[in-house]
């Protein structure tokens, strides 16, 4: 199949996954979904598993920002924590003032690299040419992917530039 796109122009997408570390933590600790969670601090803020003596159920106890003392900064925060004013690079003492009940988790870069590799492997199945820019950031060459779904170069540029509030469909057609 010949590509409807000229040889030189490329369609490149930049993907920077917002709150990636926090999202990984929510995969690891699903009971925290919907709660303000801040990633930062040291290993002493690791969740602790405890067994309820009455029920025998194992539960995790998480550190809270209100108990934090130190000079660390937030690596990232969930959207619930962001709604309270906590954001990346904010001092944890200031974050504790804004959101004292937020859960505090230490960064676990081994886990972030693990999930990053999984995500990038899936992206490469769709678009094999990517430029890796970090754990949570890549550039994706979508030229060949888009070329298979459009009839002309003009349609390809329109399709690539069109805002997508919903997940992309398998084809992109311009309304006339």
C-alpha positions in Angstrom: 0.0 0.0 0.0 1.4 3.4 -0.9 1.2 6.1 1.7 -1.1 9.1 0.9 1.4 11.3 2.9 4.4 13.0 1.4 7.7 11.5 2.3 9.0 14.2 4.5 6.2 15.5 6.8 5.6 13.3 9.8 2.7 13.2 12.3 4.3 13.1 15.7 2.3 12.9 19.0 3.8 14.0 22.3 2.5 12.0 25.2 3.4 13.1 28.7 1.4 11.1 31.2 0.0 13.4 33.9 0.2 12.1 37.4 1.8 8.8 36.2 3.5 8.0 39.5 0.2 8.6 41.4 -1.7 6.4 38.9 0.8 3.6 39.4 0.3 3.9 43.2 -3.4 3.6 42.7 -2.9 0.4 40.7 -0.8 -0.9 43.6 -3.2 0.3 46.3 -6.7 0.4 44.8 -8.3 1.2 48.2 -6.9 4.7 47.8 -8.9 5.5 44.6 -10.9 8.7 45.1 -8.7 9.9 48.0 -6.1 12.6 48.0 -2.7 10.9 47.6 0.7 12.5 47.5 3.9 10.8 46.3 7.0 12.0 48.1 8.9 11.7 51.3 11.1 8.8 52.3 10.9 5.1 52.7 9.7 5.5 56.3 6.3 6.4 54.8 5.9 2.9 53.3 2.4 1.4 53.9 2.3 -1.1 56.8 0.2 -4.2 56.7 -1.7 -5.0 59.9 -3.9 -7.9 60.8 -7.2 -7.1 62.5 -7.2 -9.3 65.6 -11.0 -9.6 65.5 -11.7 -10.4 61.8 -8.2 -11.7 60.8 -8.3 -9.4 57.8 -5.1 -7.8 56.6 -5.3 -4.1 56.1 -2.8 -1.5 55.1 -2.1 1.6 57.2 -0.9 4.6 55.3 1.0 7.6 56.4 -0.8 10.9 56.3 0.6 14.3 55.4 -0.4 15.7 58.9 2.3 13.5 60.4 5.1 14.6 58.0 8.0 16.6 59.3 11.0 17.4 57.0 12.1 19.3 54.0 10.9 16.9 51.2 8.8 17.9 48.2 5.9 16.2 46.4 6.9 14.2 43.3 3.2 14.2 42.2 -0.3 14.1 43.5 -3.6 12.6 42.5 -6.3 14.9 41.1 -8.1 14.8 44.5 -5.0 16.2 46.2 -4.5 18.7 43.4 -8.0 20.0 44.1 -6.8 20.8 47.6 -3.9 22.8 46.2 -1.2 20.1 46.4 0.9 19.8 43.2 4.3 18.5 42.0 7.3 20.2 43.6 5.3 21.7 46.5 7.1 21.4 49.8 5.5 18.5 51.9 5.1 20.8 54.9 3.1 23.2 52.9 1.1 20.3 51.4 0.5 19.0 54.9 -1.0 22.4 55.8 -3.3 22.3 52.7 -4.3 18.7 52.9 -3.5 17.2 56.3 -5.5 14.0 55.7 -3.9 13.2 52.3 -2.2 9.9 52.1 1.6 10.1 51.7 3.4 7.4 49.8 7.2 7.2 49.1 8.3 7.2 45.4 9.0 3.7 44.1 10.9 4.2 40.8 11.4 0.4 40.2 7.6 0.1 40.0 7.3 3.2 37.8 9.9 1.9 35.4 8.0 -1.5 35.3 4.7 0.1 34.4 6.4 2.5 32.0 8.0 -0.4 30.1 4.6 -2.2 29.9 2.9 1.0 28.6 5.6 1.6 26.0 5.4 -2.0 24.8 1.7 -1.5 24.1 2.3 1.8 22.3 5.0 0.1 20.1 2.5 -2.5 19.0 0.4 0.3 17.5 3.2 2.7 16.4 6.6 1.1 16.4 8.6 4.3 16.1 8.7 6.1 19.5 11.3 8.4 21.1 11.6 7.7 24.8 12.0 10.9 26.8 11.6 9.5 30.4 9.5 7.2 32.6 6.3 9.1 31.7 7.0 10.8 28.4 7.4 9.7 24.8 7.1 11.0 21.3 5.1 8.7 18.9 5.5 8.7 15.2 1.9 8.2 14.0 2.6 8.9 10.3 2.1 5.3 9.1 -0.8 4.6 11.5 -2.7 7.7 10.3 -1.8 7.0 6.6 -3.6 3.6 6.8 -6.9 5.3 7.8 -7.1 8.3 5.5 -7.4 9.0 1.8 -5.2 12.0 1.4 -2.4 14.0 3.1 -4.9 16.8 3.7 -7.2 14.4 5.6 -4.3 13.1 7.5 -3.3 16.6 8.8 -6.9 17.4 9.6 -7.3 14.1 11.5 -4.1 14.6 13.4 -4.9 18.2 14.4 -8.5 17.6 15.3 -9.2 17.7 19.1 -10.5 14.4 20.4 -12.7 14.7 23.6 -13.6 11.0 23.1 -11.4 8.0 22.3 -10.3 7.9 18.7 -12.2 5.8 16.2 -10.6 3.4 13.8 -11.1 5.9 11.0 -11.0 9.6 10.8 -13.3 11.3 8.2 -13.8 14.9 7.6 -17.4 16.2 7.6 -18.4 18.2 4.5 
